[in-house]
Amino acid sequence: MSCKKAYITTPIYYVNDIAHIGHAYTTIIADTLARYSRMSGLDTFFLTGTDEHGQKIEHSALDRGKTPQEYADEIAATFKTLWDDFDISYDKFIRTTDADHKLGVQKAFLKMKENGDIYKDVYKGHYCISCETFFPKTQLVDDEFCPECGRSTTVVEEESYFFRLSEYQDRLLEWYESNPDCILPKSKRNEVIRFVEGGLDDLSITRTSFDWGVKLPAELNDPKHVMYVWLDALMNYLTALGYGTDESDIDYWPARVHLIGKDILRFHAIYWPAFLMSLDMPLPKHIAAHGWWTRDGAKMSKSKGNVVNPKEVADAYGLDNFRYFMLREVPFGGDGDFSQKALIDRINSDLGNDLGNLLNRLIGMSGKYFEGRVDSSKVSEYYQTELDEVNDSIAKLEPFVFEMQLHRYLEELWRPLSVANKAIDKYQPWAMMKEGREEEAMALNGLIATILAKVSIMLYPIMPQISPKISSALGFEISHDSWSRYITGDDVVDEFTIEKIPPLFPRIEETLLAHVEPEEKKPKDTKKSKKDEKAKESDEGIALIGIDQFFQTSLKIGTVVEAEEVAKSKKLLLLQVDIGEETPRQVVAGIKEWYSAESLVGTQVCVVANLKPAKLMGMKSEGMLLAAKDSSGLSLIRPETLKANGTDIG
Ligand code: MSP
């Protein structure tokens, strides 16, 4: 086995909230890379963990009446449990409250200071607690709001240590220039270059106005300062390998890849390499920034109540199916939209039809004609063309992995499946058997089994639970050895008797995400007398109406074709909604707190279409949108699948 090393990291997650689909996405990509590395023989170290210091966490803890440490312990445990439930193959789960991490950060601070990169001054400016970022006034929106998240910033004026980031501009630019793959996707590298070319300010790297953070090294005798949370957090990538304490794993450095989301690229692509240069440490090979997940077209947020819970999805649809969906659906770097329909389509079509059915066909053919036996010894005699085609595809896969092109990897991996399915249709084993061409039919079985063997191995990093089921039905285990035989080598599978296994991807009908809803309260008196227009009351005191009263309300499906904010209003959005009439309806809706105008365009809504027009802030509103609001926020009610505009609801 080669002793080349691969160090793969996820961001460390803030402990101010529980994990959502965005966190799961980063972690699953990193897990895929780690599994691929190990399988292909690299000595791999996979790191994940939690980012526990800073003002944001301190506030979240205090809001809940807990100490920051208690709160961090609680949330860090939920992340760890989730990753364990998801069988994430991390080698270390780091917490920034770990004692050796704190020591390592202090050592780094001293080293940067010794190198002349740290000086003390006064920081005056604005700070966004949510993004844990300083902003100069020139970058604020309306002189107050954070340009990243839109929240109000606080004015800070305090003594601070500074890192001479400005001194690193040239060296950073040189690094980007001479390492075209250092930031992936490459378009992001150009963005970073443009930003750095614009000039860099020195960076404030300590705070004095709160104390939930790593203290400065005792040698500096300056106890009122704590480290800036991003210096503390970024250092985790080194301290996890023992930097500054027990350095036995430090040889894994430099990282093969830091996986991150696009929102934290600046910290990783500018601050982090500059810190590393100051520490005289080599720079990472790749910093790979993925895009953002939305849900049904809308930005996810707790206040909107539309956050996708990864555990709920994995429990409802299968963990490996969820992994496959996320990696196949979105080109790396692009934004992705989570919808149940897209997920179900992928499972039924790619996994069920293309992969699952192929295995079923093999089980069926072997059972029917050869008592389950598969013998591949004559494959190349009859099907060399197909084998060549398959081996060509397999050989193209590896480069996609560390270029982060996992969607292309999967696309290419599906070609062998198509070769196999087409071969069965073309050569028709049933006809061969009728004509007594048994050897050819058996060789076809061998071809299909060999293709499935190769695909199961290459699919393993993405689907680590399902792939071994396929390989075990084919009589082998996925390992570095089978990789060497079937992937880098061109072996066909050994003779074996196929194991009948239940379908791996039973067809899923579109259903709601599995979540428990309170039992519907059925009104007891639903009998309607035409004369009786007066609403009755149910036992629970709810006004009861008859069905035709209900149908007096015209409810229709519509698509938002235009949306804009109503100037000077904190609540209102002005929407044009196509409900299948000649011109779109104008609807003024009080939903700005939960939805941005852009996120609504192109999405479907339910409209009360026969309300008397009303005027809101001087604008005519010709309808109302159905929505549900509880303590977690407001969600629009939408059709589960696309419906024609103007479709009646009822
Ligand atoms: N603690 C910092 C990272 C420090 S790394 C030295 C942090 N934490 S985070 O919990 O807010 O975010 C962690 C990761 O989740 C980021 O990579 C971020 O991009 C990702 N995501 C958070 N929401 C997301 C989506 N809606 N979609 C995709 N990923 C998103 O930032």
Residues whose N, C-alpha, C, O or C-beta is under 5 A from the ligand:
A	BS01	MSP	P11 I12 Y13 Y14 G22 H23 D51 A233 L234 I260 G261 K262 D263 I264 G291 W292 W293
